[in-house]
């Protein structure tokens, strides 16, 4: 199947403005694309990827501790 391509001449400033107007999901897709283009030989093991995805899921679910809470907990343990 032939692939259709379109080349556009877009100024960098216009590109930045367009990206700024996107939602977080679209920005994340762009980030993943850029990461794969910039670091093609990055060797993340399946275990590393699973751990990162689990951490992201925990964060989205609100299962995390802020730095301030962590420091307050440490201060309480030392007294």
C-alpha positions as CSV (number, residue, x, y, z in Angstrom):
1,X,0.0,0.0,0.0
2,X,1.4,3.4,-1.0
3,X,2.0,5.9,1.8
4,X,0.6,9.4,1.4
5,X,2.8,12.1,2.7
6,X,2.5,15.9,3.0
7,X,5.3,18.3,3.5
8,X,4.5,21.6,5.2
9,X,6.7,24.6,5.7
10,X,5.8,25.7,9.2
11,X,7.8,28.2,11.2
12,X,9.2,26.9,14.5
13,X,7.3,29.5,16.4
14,X,4.0,28.3,14.8
15,X,4.9,24.7,15.7
16,X,5.5,25.7,19.3
17,X,2.2,27.5,19.5
18,X,0.4,24.6,17.9
19,X,2.0,22.2,20.5
20,X,1.1,24.5,23.3
21,X,-2.6,24.3,22.3
22,X,-2.7,20.5,22.5
23,X,-4.0,18.4,25.3
24,X,-1.8,16.4,27.6
25,X,-2.5,13.1,25.7
26,X,-1.4,14.6,22.4
27,X,1.7,16.2,24.0
28,X,2.6,12.8,25.4
29,X,2.3,11.2,22.0
30,X,4.6,13.9,20.6
31,X,7.0,13.3,23.4
32,X,7.1,9.6,22.8
33,X,7.8,10.2,19.0
34,X,10.6,12.7,19.8
35,X,12.1,10.4,22.4
36,X,12.2,7.5,19.9
37,X,13.7,9.8,17.2
38,X,16.3,11.3,19.5
39,X,17.3,8.2,21.4
40,X,16.8,5.2,19.0
41,X,19.3,3.0,20.7
42,X,18.0,3.5,24.2
43,X,17.8,0.0,25.7
44,X,14.9,-0.1,28.1
45,X,14.4,-3.6,29.4
46,X,10.8,-4.9,29.5
47,X,11.2,-4.8,33.3
48,X,12.1,-1.2,33.3
49,X,9.2,-0.3,31.0
50,X,6.8,-2.2,33.2
51,X,8.1,-0.5,36.3
52,X,7.8,3.0,34.7
53,X,4.2,2.2,33.5
54,X,3.3,1.0,37.0
55,X,4.7,4.2,38.5
56,X,2.7,6.3,36.1
57,X,-0.5,4.3,36.9
58,X,0.1,4.8,40.6
59,X,0.6,8.6,40.1
60,X,-2.6,8.9,38.0
61,X,-4.5,7.0,40.7
62,X,-3.2,9.5,43.3
63,X,-1.0,6.9,45.0
64,X,2.1,9.0,45.7
65,X,3.7,11.1,48.5
66,X,4.7,14.7,48.1
67,X,8.1,15.7,49.1
68,X,6.7,17.9,51.9
69,X,4.8,14.9,53.3
70,X,7.9,12.7,53.0
71,X,10.0,15.2,54.9
72,X,7.3,15.7,57.6
73,X,7.2,11.9,58.0
74,X,11.0,11.8,58.4
75,X,11.0,14.6,60.9
76,X,8.4,12.7,63.0
77,X,10.5,9.5,62.9
78,X,13.6,11.2,64.2
79,X,11.8,12.7,67.3
